[in-house]
């Protein structure tokens, strides 16, 4: 659901003619969800980047092994959470949901099947209602922003996130990222202080092309995320502020 044209596709395709798609180091390991053999990985979506923006020893971004991180006094994280890089420009919602399914051991779905089940639409992507409908259809417990009140401040969001993470439950969220983008909150670090000003969110991101390491994980300042938790023009009216979905097996 990323709102930009894929303007450098020819550059990527030329680069990919030199080598077969093997993915980043993360995508070559068991830390990611594998692609079905018939998927086109080189035409669009984050998969087509194939780590082209990775920078070894980046002076601007640190590289952490989020997959193997464990919860501590300050950090609450879902360890061994597998990531996925979407293969289209509109499938961030299904891709986020796919990682949640795998987290709970349901490996029967793939990105394209989820797109069909969630009524993913060209140019727009997947709305909250489509995400909720899918999880209800497979019999999971679901709560979402569709029928819950808005959060009034960052502290309320912090409490909500920590409650779910401590219950081993990731939180799917959509915000202004890339103009409108679904990701999954899998970690929260209080940094050992009382203030939220230094708190950090850890997210599974299916379009992880902007931090010099395409491993499927990104971080956001928690307080800043709260004030950017809206959608510019992708989701329909009534589904543009503080959109989230929490789903787990019964």
Order of alpha helices (4+ residues) and beta strands (2+ residues): alpha-beta-alpha-alpha-alpha-beta-alpha-beta-beta-beta-beta-alpha-beta
